[in-house]
Amino acid sequence: MGLFNDLGKKFEKLKQTAESSADGEATHGCKECETLLYTDYDECPECGSDSVVPVRQD
C-alpha cells in the first residue's frame, strides 16, 4: 500500500504545480468553490455548481 500512497502524493504535487503555473490563463471560474477553469462549463467539474462565470482578464 505504501507504493500507492507515494504515487498519490507525487501526483497531487504535480497537479498542484501545474495548476499554479496555469492560473494566469484561466478564462472561467466557479463562484462556489473558486476553482479556476480553462474553458466554459455549464457545471463546475469540481463541485457540480452551475455558478461558472468568466474571470476578468486585465
C-alpha positions, 0 to 999 in steps of 0.5 A, a space after each residue: 500500500 505504501 507504493 500507492 500512497 507515494 504515487 498519490 502524493 507525487 501526483 497531487 504535487 504535480 497537479 498542484 504545480 501545474 495548476 499554479 503555473 496555469 492560473 494566469 490563463 484561466 478564462 472561467 471560474 466557479 463562484 462556489 468553490 473558486 476553482 479556476 477553469 480553462 474553458 466554459 462549463 455549464 457545471 463546475 467539474 469540481 463541485 457540480 455548481 452551475 455558478 461558472 462565470 468568466 474571470 476578468 482578464 486585465 
